[in-house]
Amino acid sequence: MKLLILCGQLYPTESNNTKLLSKLLPFLQNGNELRLVASYRAGKTQINPPSSYCGIPVSWVSPDSGSAPGRLLYSAYSKLADKNGHSDAILTHQYRRVIRALRRTWRFSALLSVTEPFPAAAAGALRARGVKKAIYFMDPPPSVRGLPDTPYRSRCFRKILKRYDGIASTPFFRAALSEHGFGAFAGKTLALGFPMVTAEALRQPGPKEPGQISLLFTGWMCSDIRSPKYFLDIVSRLDERFVVTFMGRECGRLQKRFPTQTRAKLITLPQQPYETALQAMADADILINIGNSVSVHMPSKTLEYINTGKPIVNFYKMDDCPTLYYTKRYPLCLNLPENDPDLDGAAAHFIDFCLSSRGKTLGRQFIEAEYADCTPEFIANRLLEALNAPEI
């Protein structure tokens, strides 16, 4: 099979969803010929991006590319059609221009698009005779969350669902399609996890201070849907034995938005390189997961924590929180509801769990068996089965 894959930014930094895709690539390559279409930001340096990624040829698109008249034309169109939403119309056009050029010289028979970014999803919805198309929704758009979206995305979303032969996402996404008026497409939707269960991501822990208990939240705080307030109320009741680290987007401004007094040591860091975050997870005693206030949205970080085998405290905001689908099966997890008004009792339960679980880990055999549907090999094989099927 000649498989064309549309994804997001690969250069000079990788987007989070592209990192997830990179875990699938070795398995998608089995017996297949792959090419990528990805985006990059030229910036002031104007450095040309590399010609390949993970050994796979890449064709590039960029918001900064194209002729000056073309950029002006599509900028004007975006302002009219999208009311300055996200400039999706411009980037969609650039993806499609590259796809059509490739089609003339490399007759791909299948197309896989990853979203976000939305322009990659929209570009892959083009009509191409003899090409099977599948889309992997790693982030649910507002349309399946019951929220308004930009005009351009709202118009394109139903066309995307219609024109792709197969749709892949979480079980929660498939359920939300029916709930929000897209039930006609639920039947062609594969329920998959995220490709986070892999031993390759594991690191050896560094030295520890005796008697110290290190807690770590890492990832995008995204405080509008992932508020840390309840957890910080627990932190305010911790003592000097605890070191609490927040690392990721929005975390550097945590104390300004949620001032917290505590005897524990509180460290707030902005987004760090991926390798740094992986090492921080290896070094931590207890990993802190904060669930979303959106029932359809599953934080991939939950599975990344599970992959470490370390103790996890999961704070959830609703009874149908997607995190519970995974954490209730994880023996080293304490699930704490954020609607419990007894903060002193919750803090005591939290401290007891940290003291009794510190230093424990789950074995790889259990993790890989219990969460087999979240391994890159399983997900890649399901996507390839769908693309090879006579009808999806």
NUBA-236826 format. One line per 2 residues: number of its first residue (from 1); for each residue x, y, z of C-alpha. Coordinates in pm, whole numbers. Layout:
BEGIN
NUM> X Y Z  ...
***
This chain:
BEGIN
1> 0 0 0  114 353 -77
3> -5 547 226  -3 926 249
5> -21 1064 603  -128 1420 682
7> -17 1554 1018  68 1875 1201
9> 384 2063 1282  707 1864 1265
11> 963 2142 1251  1133 2314 1427
13> 933 2150 1709  683 1866 1699
15> 323 1916 1801  190 1684 2073
17> -29 1492 1828  262 1449 1589
19> 459 1291 1874  174 1044 1915
21> 176 975 1542  551 908 1549
23> 484 608 1775  260 456 1505
25> 491 509 1208  716 200 1251
27> 407 -22 1250  233 162 967
29> 547 107 760  522 -274 779
31> 500 -376 412  381 -29 310
33> 536 275 143  473 593 340
35> 500 963 276  414 1252 505
37> 267 1595 450  345 1810 753
39> 366 2176 848  654 2386 972
41> 715 2739 1091  994 2911 903
43> 1026 3197 1150  1295 3460 1120
45> 1576 3211 1059  1424 3079 732
47> 1598 2744 785  1477 2480 543
49> 1316 2179 713  1465 1829 661
51> 1354 1613 370  1254 1317 589
53> 1117 1229 931  1184 889 1090
55> 1322 787 752  996 879 572
57> 996 1145 295  816 1465 395
59> 645 1727 181  611 2053 370
61> 349 2325 406  385 2643 603
63> 174 2948 687  475 3145 561
65> 497 2965 223  344 3040 -116
67> 358 3345 -335  284 3688 -193
69> -32 3732 -406  -150 3384 -303
71> -100 3456 65  -292 3782 33
73> -575 3611 -154  -622 3335 99
75> -573 3572 391  -860 3780 254
77> -1070 3466 201  -999 3351 556
79> -1111 3684 699  -1438 3661 507
81> -1508 3290 541  -1364 3225 883
83> -1387 3567 1046  -1023 3536 1150
85> -1083 3202 1321  -753 3015 1296
87> -649 3084 934  -761 2728 863
89> -868 2812 508  -516 2923 415
91> -340 2618 552  -605 2379 414
93> -540 2521 68  -165 2469 111
95> -210 2108 224  -434 2038 -76
97> -191 2198 -317  85 1965 -193
99> -144 1660 -195  -246 1718 -558
101> 115 1768 -664  213 1442 -495
103> -77 1260 -656  62 1342 -1000
105> 399 1179 -929  322 926 -653
107> -11 747 -690  -98 682 -326
109> -384 439 -268  -466 534 91
111> -467 848 304  -455 885 682
113> -511 1223 843  -447 1314 1206
115> -632 1594 1377  -547 1832 1528
117> -447 2019 1311  -784 2088 1156
119> -645 2192 813  -491 1846 768
121> -832 1691 835  -1009 1930 598
123> -749 1884 324  -778 1506 340
125> -1152 1528 276  -1088 1601 -92
127> -1231 1370 -358  -965 1131 -490
129> -1082 837 -697  -948 501 -584
131> -809 635 -254  -927 499 81
133> -929 767 351  -925 739 729
135> -900 1006 997  -771 969 1353
137> -927 1225 1588  -683 1269 1876
139> -865 1582 1996  -1244 1617 1977
141> -1352 1940 1804  -1609 2164 1974
143> -1884 2027 1745  -1881 1695 1934
145> -1859 1870 2269  -2181 2066 2219
147> -1988 2391 2182  -1980 2653 1903
149> -1686 2640 1664  -1544 2882 1408
151> -1762 2925 1097  -1509 2750 872
153> -1471 2449 1101  -1845 2421 1156
155> -1906 2407 781  -1626 2160 717
157> -1681 1916 1003  -1980 1727 861
159> -1811 1708 519  -1502 1559 687
161> -1711 1291 859  -1889 1214 532
163> -1589 1196 298  -1355 988 511
165> -1422 616 474  -1322 545 831
167> -1303 745 1153  -1089 651 1452
169> -1100 803 1798  -1175 722 2160
171> -1492 538 2270  -1610 869 2418
173> -1582 1043 2080  -1796 777 1913
175> -2066 814 2179  -2057 1194 2145
177> -2119 1177 1769  -2466 1036 1833
179> -2530 1275 2120  -2463 1586 1911
181> -2636 1505 1583  -2369 1306 1398
183> -2504 957 1472  -2504 863 1104
185> -2124 844 1120  -2090 647 1445
187> -2113 317 1258  -1789 376 1068
189> -1600 494 1378  -1332 272 1531
191> -1295 305 1910  -923 322 1985
193> -705 448 2267  -392 660 2235
195> -58 493 2149  101 558 2487
197> 173 207 2617  529 143 2506
199> 840 52 2702  1049 276 2476
201> 920 584 2661  1043 468 3002
203> 1342 619 3184  1543 516 3491
205> 1472 729 3801  1741 958 3938
207> 1859 986 4302  1602 1083 4567
209> 1616 1282 4887  1546 1048 5183
211> 1209 1108 5344  1092 1336 5063
213> 777 1261 4862  780 1409 4512
215> 450 1476 4333  436 1568 3965
217> 176 1713 3732  307 1742 3378
219> 123 1844 3064  -99 2126 2951
221> -279 2274 3248  -549 2412 3014
223> -713 2562 3319  -1042 2644 3142
225> -1130 2273 3128  -865 2126 3361
227> -875 2351 3663  -617 2261 3931
229> -806 2438 4211  -924 2126 4397
231> -580 1967 4386  -425 2292 4508
233> -670 2290 4799  -522 1950 4886
235> -168 2087 4838  -244 2363 5090
237> -287 2087 5352  47 1911 5281
239> 355 1940 5501  731 1977 5450
241> 776 1617 5336  614 1693 5000
243> 762 1852 4688  492 1936 4431
245> 602 2012 4074  384 2149 3796
247> 549 2128 3455  390 2225 3124
249> 189 2483 2936  23 2738 3168
251> 205 2590 3468  457 2874 3487
253> 169 3115 3568  2 2885 3819
255> 69 3090 4133  -59 3408 3968
257> -389 3246 3872  -428 3020 4179
259> -227 3162 4473  -162 2878 4718
261> -15 2880 5068  140 2551 5173
263> 419 2410 5385  509 2179 5096
265> 767 2292 4843  586 2411 4530
267> 772 2425 4195  607 2567 3881
269> 780 2527 3546  672 2622 3192
271> 662 2368 2910  982 2164 2897
273> 1138 1942 2627  967 1605 2597
275> 1271 1415 2722  1280 1636 3032
277> 913 1558 3102  974 1184 3061
279> 1263 1198 3308  1052 1400 3553
281> 788 1124 3544  1057 864 3610
283> 1190 1064 3907  853 1136 4071
285> 709 924 4350  344 1002 4272
287> 197 1126 3943  -95 1370 3954
289> -366 1354 3689  -634 1622 3663
291> -938 1526 3459  -1122 1755 3219
293> -1458 1918 3266  -1546 1792 2914
295> -1677 1436 2913  -1570 1352 2556
297> -1211 1470 2592  -961 1212 2717
299> -620 1352 2826  -352 1136 2661
301> -137 1213 2967  -351 967 3167
303> -224 678 2957  130 815 2960
305> 118 803 3341  -24 449 3335
307> 261 346 3106  516 430 3378
309> 365 181 3624  395 443 3899
311> 133 540 4160  -123 788 4029
313> -372 1017 4198  -652 1103 3956
315> -875 1402 4032  -1199 1379 3835
317> -1468 1641 3789  -1768 1427 3689
319> -1896 1075 3737  -1855 996 3365
321> -1502 1136 3341  -1316 952 3061
323> -1011 908 3284  -1206 660 3499
325> -1239 424 3203  -865 361 3241
327> -779 449 3601  -1039 221 3764
329> -848 -73 3613  -515 53 3745
331> -438 -98 4089  -197 180 4192
333> -443 465 4143  -638 673 4391
335> -943 833 4223  -1062 1144 4408
337> -1382 1327 4307  -1355 1704 4301
339> -1711 1744 4425  -1623 1607 4771
341> -1665 1902 5011  -1466 1727 5287
343> -1124 1862 5189  -961 1761 5516
345> -1081 1403 5471  -971 1399 5107
347> -628 1536 5204  -587 1267 5470
349> -680 997 5216  -437 1154 4968
351> -149 1159 5217  -214 799 5326
353> -205 686 4962  121 871 4892
355> 291 724 5201  176 367 5134
357> 233 371 4755  567 553 4729
359> 825 325 4569  574 77 4424
361> 538 7 4052  324 -219 3836
363> 490 -475 3611  513 -431 3235
365> 333 -759 3174  20 -637 3353
367> 23 -295 3185  72 -428 2832
369> -199 -693 2880  -460 -470 3049
371> -404 -176 2810  -322 -369 2492
373> -561 -150 2292  -338 150 2373
375> -19 8 2222  112 161 1897
377> 116 -178 1725  -251 -249 1803
379> -368 96 1690  -157 96 1373
381> -283 -250 1279  -646 -146 1328
383> -595 159 1108  -429 -52 838
385> -710 -310 857  -962 -32 804
387> -772 112 508  -733 -231 349
389> -1095 -335 402  -1322 -347 92
391> -1563 -123 278  -1508 53 609
***
